[in-house]
Amino acid sequence: MNNLLSRITQTPGQCGGRPCIRGMRIRVSDILEMLSENVSTTEILEDFPDLEPEDIQACLLFAAKRTEFPRLVA
């Protein structure tokens, strides 16, 4: 899991400091948005030949980690 998350980088001055994939100018949010629009993983990989399947998995894991909220107990 940490191996996947290491694919996500944030560099000041690159893409406004937003999370990117492996230092490239491909933002995590762009990949997530494409997935939400039903663009297939195959299509994404064809459109971005520098991406690897694990990069897309890393984007999904990154998003999942961002939605972890503390549980409220009544």
mmCIF file of the N, C-alpha and C atoms, coordinates in Angstrom:
data_MODEL
# 
_entry.id   MODEL 
# 
loop_
_atom_site.group_PDB 
_atom_site.id 
_atom_site.type_symbol 
_atom_site.label_atom_id 
_atom_site.label_alt_id 
_atom_site.label_comp_id 
_atom_site.label_asym_id 
_atom_site.label_entity_id 
_atom_site.label_seq_id 
_atom_site.pdbx_PDB_ins_code 
_atom_site.Cartn_x 
_atom_site.Cartn_y 
_atom_site.Cartn_z 
_atom_site.occupancy 
_atom_site.B_iso_or_equiv 
_atom_site.pdbx_formal_charge 
_atom_site.auth_seq_id 
_atom_site.auth_comp_id 
_atom_site.auth_asym_id 
_atom_site.auth_atom_id 
_atom_site.pdbx_PDB_model_num 
ATOM 1   N N  . MET A 1 1  ? 0.822   -1.189 0.000   1.00 0.00 ? 1  MET A N  1 
ATOM 2   C CA . MET A 1 1  ? 0.000   0.000  0.000   1.00 0.00 ? 1  MET A CA 1 
ATOM 3   C C  . MET A 1 1  ? 0.865   1.251  0.000   1.00 0.00 ? 1  MET A C  1 
ATOM 4   N N  . ASN A 1 2  ? 1.867   1.332  0.878   1.00 0.00 ? 2  ASN A N  1 
ATOM 5   C CA . ASN A 1 2  ? 2.746   2.502  0.889   1.00 0.00 ? 2  ASN A CA 1 
ATOM 6   C C  . ASN A 1 2  ? 3.513   2.622  -0.411  1.00 0.00 ? 2  ASN A C  1 
ATOM 7   N N  . ASN A 1 3  ? 3.799   1.469  -1.042  1.00 0.00 ? 3  ASN A N  1 
ATOM 8   C CA . ASN A 1 3  ? 4.483   1.485  -2.329  1.00 0.00 ? 3  ASN A CA 1 
ATOM 9   C C  . ASN A 1 3  ? 3.638   2.217  -3.371  1.00 0.00 ? 3  ASN A C  1 
ATOM 10  N N  . LEU A 1 4  ? 2.326   1.962  -3.349  1.00 0.00 ? 4  LEU A N  1 
ATOM 11  C CA . LEU A 1 4  ? 1.439   2.657  -4.284  1.00 0.00 ? 4  LEU A CA 1 
ATOM 12  C C  . LEU A 1 4  ? 1.411   4.149  -3.980  1.00 0.00 ? 4  LEU A C  1 
ATOM 13  N N  . LEU A 1 5  ? 1.285   4.503  -2.720  1.00 0.00 ? 5  LEU A N  1 
ATOM 14  C CA . LEU A 1 5  ? 1.192   5.918  -2.362  1.00 0.00 ? 5  LEU A CA 1 
ATOM 15  C C  . LEU A 1 5  ? 2.478   6.674  -2.664  1.00 0.00 ? 5  LEU A C  1 
ATOM 16  N N  . SER A 1 6  ? 3.599   5.976  -2.745  1.00 0.00 ? 6  SER A N  1 
ATOM 17  C CA . SER A 1 6  ? 4.855   6.657  -3.077  1.00 0.00 ? 6  SER A CA 1 
ATOM 18  C C  . SER A 1 6  ? 4.853   7.156  -4.519  1.00 0.00 ? 6  SER A C  1 
ATOM 19  N N  . ARG A 1 7  ? 3.918   6.690  -5.323  1.00 0.00 ? 7  ARG A N  1 
ATOM 20  C CA . ARG A 1 7  ? 3.784   7.151  -6.707  1.00 0.00 ? 7  ARG A CA 1 
ATOM 21  C C  . ARG A 1 7  ? 3.153   8.542  -6.777  1.00 0.00 ? 7  ARG A C  1 
ATOM 22  N N  . ILE A 1 8  ? 2.522   8.974  -5.692  1.00 0.00 ? 8  ILE A N  1 
ATOM 23  C CA . ILE A 1 8  ? 1.876   10.278 -5.653  1.00 0.00 ? 8  ILE A CA 1 
ATOM 24  C C  . ILE A 1 8  ? 2.861   11.283 -5.066  1.00 0.00 ? 8  ILE A C  1 
ATOM 25  N N  . THR A 1 9  ? 3.123   12.344 -5.813  1.00 0.00 ? 9  THR A N  1 
ATOM 26  C CA . THR A 1 9  ? 4.086   13.353 -5.376  1.00 0.00 ? 9  THR A CA 1 
ATOM 27  C C  . THR A 1 9  ? 3.432   14.728 -5.355  1.00 0.00 ? 9  THR A C  1 
ATOM 28  N N  . GLN A 1 10 ? 3.954   15.582 -4.503  1.00 0.00 ? 10 GLN A N  1 
ATOM 29  C CA . GLN A 1 10 ? 3.537   16.982 -4.458  1.00 0.00 ? 10 GLN A CA 1 
ATOM 30  C C  . GLN A 1 10 ? 4.797   17.825 -4.451  1.00 0.00 ? 10 GLN A C  1 
ATOM 31  N N  . THR A 1 11 ? 4.927   18.662 -5.454  1.00 0.00 ? 11 THR A N  1 
ATOM 32  C CA . THR A 1 11 ? 6.110   19.498 -5.591  1.00 0.00 ? 11 THR A CA 1 
ATOM 33  C C  . THR A 1 11 ? 5.671   20.953 -5.688  1.00 0.00 ? 11 THR A C  1 
ATOM 34  N N  . PRO A 1 12 ? 6.178   21.806 -4.781  1.00 0.00 ? 12 PRO A N  1 
ATOM 35  C CA . PRO A 1 12 ? 5.822   23.223 -4.885  1.00 0.00 ? 12 PRO A CA 1 
ATOM 36  C C  . PRO A 1 12 ? 6.186   23.760 -6.267  1.00 0.00 ? 12 PRO A C  1 
ATOM 37  N N  . GLY A 1 13 ? 5.283   24.529 -6.845  1.00 0.00 ? 13 GLY A N  1 
ATOM 38  C CA . GLY A 1 13 ? 5.547   25.125 -8.148  1.00 0.00 ? 13 GLY A CA 1 
ATOM 39  C C  . GLY A 1 13 ? 5.177   24.248 -9.325  1.00 0.00 ? 13 GLY A C  1 
ATOM 40  N N  . GLN A 1 14 ? 4.856   22.990 -9.069  1.00 0.00 ? 14 GLN A N  1 
ATOM 41  C CA . GLN A 1 14 ? 4.446   22.094 -10.149 1.00 0.00 ? 14 GLN A CA 1 
ATOM 42  C C  . GLN A 1 14 ? 2.955   21.826 -9.998  1.00 0.00 ? 14 GLN A C  1 
ATOM 43  N N  . CYS A 1 15 ? 2.199   22.163 -11.019 1.00 0.00 ? 15 CYS A N  1 
ATOM 44  C CA . CYS A 1 15 ? 0.739   21.987 -11.006 1.00 0.00 ? 15 CYS A CA 1 
ATOM 45  C C  . CYS A 1 15 ? 0.112   22.642 -9.776  1.00 0.00 ? 15 CYS A C  1 
ATOM 46  N N  . GLY A 1 16 ? 0.654   23.779 -9.401  1.00 0.00 ? 16 GLY A N  1 
ATOM 47  C CA . GLY A 1 16 ? 0.111   24.509 -8.253  1.00 0.00 ? 16 GLY A CA 1 
ATOM 48  C C  . GLY A 1 16 ? 0.261   23.777 -6.935  1.00 0.00 ? 16 GLY A C  1 
ATOM 49  N N  . GLY A 1 17 ? 1.207   22.859 -6.849  1.00 0.00 ? 17 GLY A N  1 
ATOM 50  C CA . GLY A 1 17 ? 1.420   22.101 -5.617  1.00 0.00 ? 17 GLY A CA 1 
ATOM 51  C C  . GLY A 1 17 ? 0.417   20.977 -5.418  1.00 0.00 ? 17 GLY A C  1 
ATOM 52  N N  . ARG A 1 18 ? -0.394  20.732 -6.432  1.00 0.00 ? 18 ARG A N  1 
ATOM 53  C CA . ARG A 1 18 ? -1.394  19.661 -6.328  1.00 0.00 ? 18 ARG A CA 1 
ATOM 54  C C  . ARG A 1 18 ? -0.728  18.299 -6.477  1.00 0.00 ? 18 ARG A C  1 
ATOM 55  N N  . PRO A 1 19 ? -1.355  17.260 -5.912  1.00 0.00 ? 19 PRO A N  1 
ATOM 56  C CA . PRO A 1 19 ? -0.803  15.909 -6.026  1.00 0.00 ? 19 PRO A CA 1 
ATOM 57  C C  . PRO A 1 19 ? -0.748  15.457 -7.491  1.00 0.00 ? 19 PRO A C  1 
ATOM 58  N N  . CYS A 1 20 ? 0.408   14.939 -7.876  1.00 0.00 ? 20 CYS A N  1 
ATOM 59  C CA . CYS A 1 20 ? 0.650   14.450 -9.241  1.00 0.00 ? 20 CYS A CA 1 
ATOM 60  C C  . CYS A 1 20 ? 1.147   13.014 -9.174  1.00 0.00 ? 20 CYS A C  1 
ATOM 61  N N  . ILE A 1 21 ? 1.310   12.437 -10.325 1.00 0.00 ? 21 ILE A N  1 
ATOM 62  C CA . ILE A 1 21 ? 1.778   11.061 -10.412 1.00 0.00 ? 21 ILE A CA 1 
ATOM 63  C C  . ILE A 1 21 ? 3.258   11.042 -10.770 1.00 0.00 ? 21 ILE A C  1 
ATOM 64  N N  . ARG A 1 22 ? 4.043   10.465 -9.892  1.00 0.00 ? 22 ARG A N  1 
ATOM 65  C CA . ARG A 1 22 ? 5.487   10.251 -10.085 1.00 0.00 ? 22 ARG A CA 1 
ATOM 66  C C  . ARG A 1 22 ? 6.227   11.467 -10.625 1.00 0.00 ? 22 ARG A C  1 
ATOM 67  N N  . GLY A 1 23 ? 5.885   12.636 -10.135 1.00 0.00 ? 23 GLY A N  1 
ATOM 68  C CA . GLY A 1 23 ? 6.603   13.846 -10.530 1.00 0.00 ? 23 GLY A CA 1 
ATOM 69  C C  . GLY A 1 23 ? 6.250   14.366 -11.905 1.00 0.00 ? 23 GLY A C  1 
ATOM 70  N N  . MET A 1 24 ? 5.339   13.685 -12.585 1.00 0.00 ? 24 MET A N  1 
ATOM 71  C CA . MET A 1 24 ? 4.910   14.149 -13.905 1.00 0.00 ? 24 MET A CA 1 
ATOM 72  C C  . MET A 1 24 ? 3.838   15.217 -13.718 1.00 0.00 ? 24 MET A C  1 
ATOM 73  N N  . ARG A 1 25 ? 3.506   15.888 -14.767 1.00 0.00 ? 25 ARG A N  1 
ATOM 74  C CA . ARG A 1 25 ? 2.464   16.912 -14.709 1.00 0.00 ? 25 ARG A CA 1 
ATOM 75  C C  . ARG A 1 25 ? 1.095   16.307 -15.016 1.00 0.00 ? 25 ARG A C  1 
ATOM 76  N N  . ILE A 1 26 ? 0.862   15.153 -14.459 1.00 0.00 ? 26 ILE A N  1 
ATOM 77  C CA . ILE A 1 26 ? -0.439  14.496 -14.562 1.00 0.00 ? 26 ILE A CA 1 
ATOM 78  C C  . ILE A 1 26 ? -1.012  14.489 -13.152 1.00 0.00 ? 26 ILE A C  1 
ATOM 79  N N  . ARG A 1 27 ? -2.072  15.276 -12.964 1.00 0.00 ? 27 ARG A N  1 
ATOM 80  C CA . ARG A 1 27 ? -2.632  15.432 -11.626 1.00 0.00 ? 27 ARG A CA 1 
ATOM 81  C C  . ARG A 1 27 ? -3.526  14.254 -11.249 1.00 0.00 ? 27 ARG A C  1 
ATOM 82  N N  . VAL A 1 28 ? -3.469  13.903 -9.985  1.00 0.00 ? 28 VAL A N  1 
ATOM 83  C CA . VAL A 1 28 ? -4.330  12.856 -9.444  1.00 0.00 ? 28 VAL A CA 1 
ATOM 84  C C  . VAL A 1 28 ? -5.790  13.204 -9.719  1.00 0.00 ? 28 VAL A C  1 
ATOM 85  N N  . SER A 1 29 ? -6.155  14.460 -9.526  1.00 0.00 ? 29 SER A N  1 
ATOM 86  C CA . SER A 1 29 ? -7.547  14.877 -9.718  1.00 0.00 ? 29 SER A CA 1 
ATOM 87  C C  . SER A 1 29 ? -8.001  14.662 -11.164 1.00 0.00 ? 29 SER A C  1 
ATOM 88  N N  . ASP A 1 30 ? -7.112  14.836 -12.123 1.00 0.00 ? 30 ASP A N  1 
ATOM 89  C CA . ASP A 1 30 ? -7.478  14.616 -13.521 1.00 0.00 ? 30 ASP A CA 1 
ATOM 90  C C  . ASP A 1 30 ? -7.812  13.145 -13.779 1.00 0.00 ? 30 ASP A C  1 
ATOM 91  N N  . ILE A 1 31 ? -7.014  12.262 -13.220 1.00 0.00 ? 31 ILE A N  1 
ATOM 92  C CA . ILE A 1 31 ? -7.256  10.823 -13.392 1.00 0.00 ? 31 ILE A CA 1 
ATOM 93  C C  . ILE A 1 31 ? -8.560  10.429 -12.709 1.00 0.00 ? 31 ILE A C  1 
ATOM 94  N N  . LEU A 1 32 ? -8.776  10.926 -11.491 1.00 0.00 ? 32 LEU A N  1 
ATOM 95  C CA . LEU A 1 32 ? -10.009 10.607 -10.779 1.00 0.00 ? 32 LEU A CA 1 
ATOM 96  C C  . LEU A 1 32 ? -11.232 11.127 -11.517 1.00 0.00 ? 32 LEU A C  1 
ATOM 97  N N  . GLU A 1 33 ? -11.105 12.317 -12.068 1.00 0.00 ? 33 GLU A N  1 
ATOM 98  C CA . GLU A 1 33 ? -12.222 12.893 -12.819 1.00 0.00 ? 33 GLU A CA 1 
ATOM 99  C C  . GLU A 1 33 ? -12.543 12.043 -14.055 1.00 0.00 ? 33 GLU A C  1 
ATOM 100 N N  . MET A 1 34 ? -11.511 11.598 -14.754 1.00 0.00 ? 34 MET A N  1 
ATOM 101 C CA . MET A 1 34 ? -11.736 10.750 -15.922 1.00 0.00 ? 34 MET A CA 1 
ATOM 102 C C  . MET A 1 34 ? -12.428 9.446  -15.525 1.00 0.00 ? 34 MET A C  1 
ATOM 103 N N  . LEU A 1 35 ? -11.981 8.853  -14.432 1.00 0.00 ? 35 LEU A N  1 
ATOM 104 C CA . LEU A 1 35 ? -12.612 7.621  -13.961 1.00 0.00 ? 35 LEU A CA 1 
ATOM 105 C C  . LEU A 1 35 ? -14.075 7.857  -13.609 1.00 0.00 ? 35 LEU A C  1 
ATOM 106 N N  . SER A 1 36 ? -14.370 9.002  -13.012 1.00 0.00 ? 36 SER A N  1 
ATOM 107 C CA . SER A 1 36 ? -15.757 9.311  -12.644 1.00 0.00 ? 36 SER A CA 1 
ATOM 108 C C  . SER A 1 36 ? -16.635 9.534  -13.871 1.00 0.00 ? 36 SER A C  1 
ATOM 109 N N  . GLU A 1 37 ? -16.014 9.865  -14.994 1.00 0.00 ? 37 GLU A N  1 
ATOM 110 C CA . GLU A 1 37 ? -16.746 10.066 -16.248 1.00 0.00 ? 37 GLU A CA 1 
ATOM 111 C C  . GLU A 1 37 ? -16.784 8.789  -17.086 1.00 0.00 ? 37 GLU A C  1 
ATOM 112 N N  . ASN A 1 38 ? -16.487 7.673  -16.431 1.00 0.00 ? 38 ASN A N  1 
ATOM 113 C CA . ASN A 1 38 ? -16.512 6.345  -17.061 1.00 0.00 ? 38 ASN A CA 1 
ATOM 114 C C  . ASN A 1 38 ? -15.492 6.158  -18.167 1.00 0.00 ? 38 ASN A C  1 
ATOM 115 N N  . VAL A 1 39 ? -14.404 6.896  -18.114 1.00 0.00 ? 39 VAL A N  1 
ATOM 116 C CA . VAL A 1 39 ? -13.288 6.638  -19.031 1.00 0.00 ? 39 VAL A CA 1 
ATOM 117 C C  . VAL A 1 39 ? -12.584 5.400  -18.495 1.00 0.00 ? 39 VAL A C  1 
ATOM 118 N N  . SER A 1 40 ? -12.379 4.427  -19.334 1.00 0.00 ? 40 SER A N  1 
ATOM 119 C CA . SER A 1 40 ? -11.786 3.169  -18.869 1.00 0.00 ? 40 SER A CA 1 
ATOM 120 C C  . SER A 1 40 ? -10.298 3.342  -18.563 1.00 0.00 ? 40 SER A C  1 
ATOM 121 N N  . THR A 1 41 ? -9.820  2.459  -17.734 1.00 0.00 ? 41 THR A N  1 
ATOM 122 C CA . THR A 1 41 ? -8.394  2.439  -17.412 1.00 0.00 ? 41 THR A CA 1 
ATOM 123 C C  . THR A 1 41 ? -7.570  2.268  -18.680 1.00 0.00 ? 41 THR A C  1 
ATOM 124 N N  . THR A 1 42 ? -8.040  1.426  -19.570 1.00 0.00 ? 42 THR A N  1 
ATOM 125 C CA . THR A 1 42 ? -7.341  1.193  -20.835 1.00 0.00 ? 42 THR A CA 1 
ATOM 126 C C  . THR A 1 42 ? -7.232  2.481  -21.638 1.00 0.00 ? 42 THR A C  1 
ATOM 127 N N  . GLU A 1 43 ? -8.327  3.235  -21.715 1.00 0.00 ? 43 GLU A N  1 
ATOM 128 C CA . GLU A 1 43 ? -8.306  4.502  -22.457 1.00 0.00 ? 43 GLU A CA 1 
ATOM 129 C C  . GLU A 1 43 ? -7.349  5.502  -21.816 1.00 0.00 ? 43 GLU A C  1 
ATOM 130 N N  . ILE A 1 44 ? -7.361  5.564  -20.492 1.00 0.00 ? 44 ILE A N  1 
ATOM 131 C CA . ILE A 1 44 ? -6.466  6.496  -19.794 1.00 0.00 ? 44 ILE A CA 1 
ATOM 132 C C  . ILE A 1 44 ? -5.016  6.140  -20.089 1.00 0.00 ? 44 ILE A C  1 
ATOM 133 N N  . LEU A 1 45 ? -4.701  4.860  -20.027 1.00 0.00 ? 45 LEU A N  1 
ATOM 134 C CA . LEU A 1 45 ? -3.328  4.420  -20.288 1.00 0.00 ? 45 LEU A CA 1 
ATOM 135 C C  . LEU A 1 45 ? -2.925  4.672  -21.739 1.00 0.00 ? 45 LEU A C  1 
ATOM 136 N N  . GLU A 1 46 ? -3.883  4.597  -22.653 1.00 0.00 ? 46 GLU A N  1 
ATOM 137 C CA . GLU A 1 46 ? -3.583  4.904  -24.054 1.00 0.00 ? 46 GLU A CA 1 
ATOM 138 C C  . GLU A 1 46 ? -3.351  6.398  -24.252 1.00 0.00 ? 46 GLU A C  1 
ATOM 139 N N  . ASP A 1 47 ? -4.144  7.215  -23.550 1.00 0.00 ? 47 ASP A N  1 
ATOM 140 C CA . ASP A 1 47 ? -4.015  8.672  -23.672 1.00 0.00 ? 47 ASP A CA 1 
ATOM 141 C C  . ASP A 1 47 ? -2.763  9.207  -22.986 1.00 0.00 ? 47 ASP A C  1 
ATOM 142 N N  . PHE A 1 48 ? -2.303  8.504  -21.958 1.00 0.00 ? 48 PHE A N  1 
ATOM 143 C CA . PHE A 1 48 ? -1.120  8.921  -21.205 1.00 0.00 ? 48 PHE A CA 1 
ATOM 144 C C  . PHE A 1 48 ? -0.122  7.764  -21.196 1.00 0.00 ? 48 PHE A C  1 
ATOM 145 N N  . PRO A 1 49 ? 0.659   7.612  -22.256 1.00 0.00 ? 49 PRO A N  1 
ATOM 146 C CA . PRO A 1 49 ? 1.545   6.447  -22.376 1.00 0.00 ? 49 PRO A CA 1 
ATOM 147 C C  . PRO A 1 49 ? 2.602   6.334  -21.275 1.00 0.00 ? 49 PRO A C  1 
ATOM 148 N N  . ASP A 1 50 ? 2.876   7.425  -20.562 1.00 0.00 ? 50 ASP A N  1 
ATOM 149 C CA . ASP A 1 50 ? 3.856   7.351  -19.470 1.00 0.00 ? 50 ASP A CA 1 
ATOM 150 C C  . ASP A 1 50 ? 3.266   6.760  -18.189 1.00 0.00 ? 50 ASP A C  1 
ATOM 151 N N  . LEU A 1 51 ? 1.936   6.639  -18.141 1.00 0.00 ? 51 LEU A N  1 
ATOM 152 C CA . LEU A 1 51 ? 1.291   6.072  -16.962 1.00 0.00 ? 51 LEU A CA 1 
ATOM 153 C C  . LEU A 1 51 ? 1.371   4.560  -16.967 1.00 0.00 ? 51 LEU A C  1 
ATOM 154 N N  . GLU A 1 52 ? 1.335   4.005  -15.773 1.00 0.00 ? 52 GLU A N  1 
ATOM 155 C CA . GLU A 1 52 ? 1.299   2.554  -15.576 1.00 0.00 ? 52 GLU A CA 1 
ATOM 156 C C  . GLU A 1 52 ? 0.024   2.222  -14.814 1.00 0.00 ? 52 GLU A C  1 
ATOM 157 N N  . PRO A 1 53 ? -0.491  1.005  -14.932 1.00 0.00 ? 53 PRO A N  1 
ATOM 158 C CA . PRO A 1 53 ? -1.717  0.638  -14.214 1.00 0.00 ? 53 PRO A CA 1 
ATOM 159 C C  . PRO A 1 53 ? -1.640  0.937  -12.716 1.00 0.00 ? 53 PRO A C  1 
ATOM 160 N N  . GLU A 1 54 ? -0.460  0.755  -12.138 1.00 0.00 ? 54 GLU A N  1 
ATOM 161 C CA . GLU A 1 54 ? -0.295  1.022  -10.704 1.00 0.00 ? 54 GLU A CA 1 
ATOM 162 C C  . GLU A 1 54 ? -0.493  2.495  -10.375 1.00 0.00 ? 54 GLU A C  1 
ATOM 163 N N  . ASP A 1 55 ? -0.239  3.374  -11.322 1.00 0.00 ? 55 ASP A N  1 
ATOM 164 C CA . ASP A 1 55 ? -0.461  4.806  -11.091 1.00 0.00 ? 55 ASP A CA 1 
ATOM 165 C C  . ASP A 1 55 ? -1.941  5.090  -10.871 1.00 0.00 ? 55 ASP A C  1 
ATOM 166 N N  . ILE A 1 56 ? -2.781  4.423  -11.638 1.00 0.00 ? 56 ILE A N  1 
ATOM 167 C CA . ILE A 1 56 ? -4.225  4.616  -11.484 1.00 0.00 ? 56 ILE A CA 1 
ATOM 168 C C  . ILE A 1 56 ? -4.679  4.039  -10.151 1.00 0.00 ? 56 ILE A C  1 
ATOM 169 N N  . GLN A 1 57 ? -4.153  2.888  -9.779  1.00 0.00 ? 57 GLN A N  1 
ATOM 170 C CA . GLN A 1 57 ? -4.462  2.314  -8.472  1.00 0.00 ? 57 GLN A CA 1 
ATOM 171 C C  . GLN A 1 57 ? -4.026  3.270  -7.365  1.00 0.00 ? 57 GLN A C  1 
ATOM 172 N N  . ALA A 1 58 ? -2.875  3.890  -7.532  1.00 0.00 ? 58 ALA A N  1 
ATOM 173 C CA . ALA A 1 58 ? -2.370  4.832  -6.532  1.00 0.00 ? 58 ALA A CA 1 
ATOM 174 C C  . ALA A 1 58 ? -3.311  6.027  -6.382  1.00 0.00 ? 58 ALA A C  1 
ATOM 175 N N  . CYS A 1 59 ? -3.863  6.510  -7.489  1.00 0.00 ? 59 CYS A N  1 
ATOM 176 C CA . CYS A 1 59 ? -4.820  7.625  -7.443  1.00 0.00 ? 59 CYS A CA 1 
ATOM 177 C C  . CYS A 1 59 ? -6.052  7.239  -6.639  1.00 0.00 ? 59 CYS A C  1 
ATOM 178 N N  . LEU A 1 60 ? -6.550  6.036  -6.883  1.00 0.00 ? 60 LEU A N  1 
ATOM 179 C CA . LEU A 1 60 ? -7.738  5.574  -6.160  1.00 0.00 ? 60 LEU A CA 1 
ATOM 180 C C  . LEU A 1 60 ? -7.448  5.403  -4.672  1.00 0.00 ? 60 LEU A C  1 
ATOM 181 N N  . LEU A 1 61 ? -6.297  4.849  -4.349  1.00 0.00 ? 61 LEU A N  1 
ATOM 182 C CA . LEU A 1 61 ? -5.919  4.681  -2.943  1.00 0.00 ? 61 LEU A CA 1 
ATOM 183 C C  . LEU A 1 61 ? -5.743  6.040  -2.274  1.00 0.00 ? 61 LEU A C  1 
ATOM 184 N N  . PHE A 1 62 ? -5.109  6.963  -2.976  1.00 0.00 ? 62 PHE A N  1 
ATOM 185 C CA . PHE A 1 62 ? -4.918  8.321  -2.452  1.00 0.00 ? 62 PHE A CA 1 
ATOM 186 C C  . PHE A 1 62 ? -6.273  8.949  -2.118  1.00 0.00 ? 62 PHE A C  1 
ATOM 187 N N  . ALA A 1 63 ? -7.231  8.817  -3.025  1.00 0.00 ? 63 ALA A N  1 
ATOM 188 C CA . ALA A 1 63 ? -8.565  9.374  -2.803  1.00 0.00 ? 63 ALA A CA 1 
ATOM 189 C C  . ALA A 1 63 ? -9.252  8.677  -1.635  1.00 0.00 ? 63 ALA A C  1 
ATOM 190 N N  . ALA A 1 64 ? -9.112  7.372  -1.550  1.00 0.00 ? 64 ALA A N  1 
ATOM 191 C CA . ALA A 1 64 ? -9.731  6.627  -0.451  1.00 0.00 ? 64 ALA A CA 1 
ATOM 192 C C  . ALA A 1 64 ? -9.166  7.072  0.895   1.00 0.00 ? 64 ALA A C  1 
ATOM 193 N N  . LYS A 1 65 ? -7.872  7.286  0.947   1.00 0.00 ? 65 LYS A N  1 
ATOM 194 C CA . LYS A 1 65 ? -7.234  7.735  2.200   1.00 0.00 ? 65 LYS A CA 1 
ATOM 195 C C  . LYS A 1 65 ? -7.726  9.118  2.598   1.00 0.00 ? 65 LYS A C  1 
ATOM 196 N N  . ARG A 1 66 ? -8.043  9.955  1.612   1.00 0.00 ? 66 ARG A N  1 
ATOM 197 C CA . ARG A 1 66 ? -8.521  11.311 1.887   1.00 0.00 ? 66 ARG A CA 1 
ATOM 198 C C  . ARG A 1 66 ? -9.925  11.322 2.453   1.00 0.00 ? 66 ARG A C  1 
ATOM 199 N N  . THR A 1 67 ? -10.651 10.228 2.293   1.00 0.00 ? 67 THR A N  1 
ATOM 200 C CA . THR A 1 67 ? -12.024 10.185 2.793   1.00 0.00 ? 67 THR A CA 1 
ATOM 201 C C  . THR A 1 67 ? -12.132 9.500  4.144   1.00 0.00 ? 67 THR A C  1 
ATOM 202 N N  . GLU A 1 68 ? -11.008 9.154  4.746   1.00 0.00 ? 68 GLU A N  1 
ATOM 203 C CA . GLU A 1 68 ? -11.052 8.546  6.069   1.00 0.00 ? 68 GLU A CA 1 
ATOM 204 C C  . GLU A 1 68 ? -11.337 9.624  7.104   1.00 0.00 ? 68 GLU A C  1 
ATOM 205 N N  . PHE A 1 69 ? -12.471 9.486  7.738   1.00 0.00 ? 69 PHE A N  1 
ATOM 206 C CA . PHE A 1 69 ? -12.869 10.428 8.767   1.00 0.00 ? 69 PHE A CA 1 
ATOM 207 C C  . PHE A 1 69 ? -12.994 9.676  10.089  1.00 0.00 ? 69 PHE A C  1 
ATOM 208 N N  . PRO A 1 70 ? -12.740 10.375 11.203  1.00 0.00 ? 70 PRO A N  1 
ATOM 209 C CA . PRO A 1 70 ? -12.930 9.698  12.496  1.00 0.00 ? 70 PRO A CA 1 
ATOM 210 C C  . PRO A 1 70 ? -14.408 9.333  12.676  1.00 0.00 ? 70 PRO A C  1 
ATOM 211 N N  . ARG A 1 71 ? -14.634 8.185  13.271  1.00 0.00 ? 71 ARG A N  1 
ATOM 212 C CA . ARG A 1 71 ? -16.002 7.755  13.530  1.00 0.00 ? 71 ARG A CA 1 
ATOM 213 C C  . ARG A 1 71 ? -16.566 8.494  14.718  1.00 0.00 ? 71 ARG A C  1 
ATOM 214 N N  . LEU A 1 72 ? -17.809 8.891  14.591  1.00 0.00 ? 72 LEU A N  1 
ATOM 215 C CA . LEU A 1 72 ? -18.502 9.532  15.699  1.00 0.00 ? 72 LEU A CA 1 
ATOM 216 C C  . LEU A 1 72 ? -19.230 8.454  16.477  1.00 0.00 ? 72 LEU A C  1 
ATOM 217 N N  . VAL A 1 73 ? -19.078 8.498  17.763  1.00 0.00 ? 73 VAL A N  1 
ATOM 218 C CA . VAL A 1 73 ? -19.738 7.517  18.620  1.00 0.00 ? 73 VAL A CA 1 
ATOM 219 C C  . VAL A 1 73 ? -20.742 8.254  19.489  1.00 0.00 ? 73 VAL A C  1 
ATOM 220 N N  . ALA A 1 74 ? -21.965 7.771  19.492  1.00 0.00 ? 74 ALA A N  1 
ATOM 221 C CA . ALA A 1 74 ? -23.022 8.446  20.281  1.00 0.00 ? 74 ALA A CA 1 
ATOM 222 C C  . ALA A 1 74 ? -22.942 8.053  21.735  1.00 0.00 ? 74 ALA A C  1 
# 
